[in-house]
Amino acid sequence: MAAWESGLLSAQDRALVCRQLGDYFGQLRAFKSPDGLICSFGGLPAVDARRMARREGGPFAGEAAYNEFLLSGLVGHPVVRDMIRAQMRADHPTEQRLTLPINWRL
């Protein structure tokens, strides 16, 4: 059972967790990309570590270029690649709020 929902955390403890997470996200939001590029820290190449073979590329001027990088190593039929590309967005909002459920398990 999740500690958050089970009552194992008091209201005070939950408030503390929320403040700490707010501080962590605030620190992450303070990092700015050089010239608005999509890259890793310091303007270094972005890393796609989700694949078996870790890949680096960029920096990228925008989401469309980054999406092409993500698709560049894809093996398979061109129709599948086109279907995946059609699901990728290049117009994500830049100012937004993160809201998520927290599922702490003890």
Residue pairs with C-beta under 8 A, 6 or more apart in sequence:
1 105
2 103
2 104
2 105
3 9
3 104
3 105
3 106
4 14
4 102
4 103
4 104
8 106
9 17
9 104
17 102
17 104
21 102
25 98
31 41
33 39
33 43
34 42
34 43
34 59
37 43
37 58
37 59
37 60
37 61
38 46
38 58
38 59
38 60
38 61
38 62
38 63
38 65
38 66
39 45
39 46
39 58
39 59
39 60
40 46
40 47
43 59
44 59
45 56
45 57
45 58
45 59
46 56
46 57
46 58
46 59
46 60
46 66
46 69
47 54
47 55
47 56
48 54
48 55
48 56
48 57
48 69
48 70
51 73
53 73
55 69
55 73
57 69
57 72
58 65
58 66
58 69
60 66
60 69
62 90
63 89
63 90
63 91
63 92
64 90
67 85
67 88
67 90
70 88
71 81
71 84
71 85
71 88
74 80
74 81
74 84
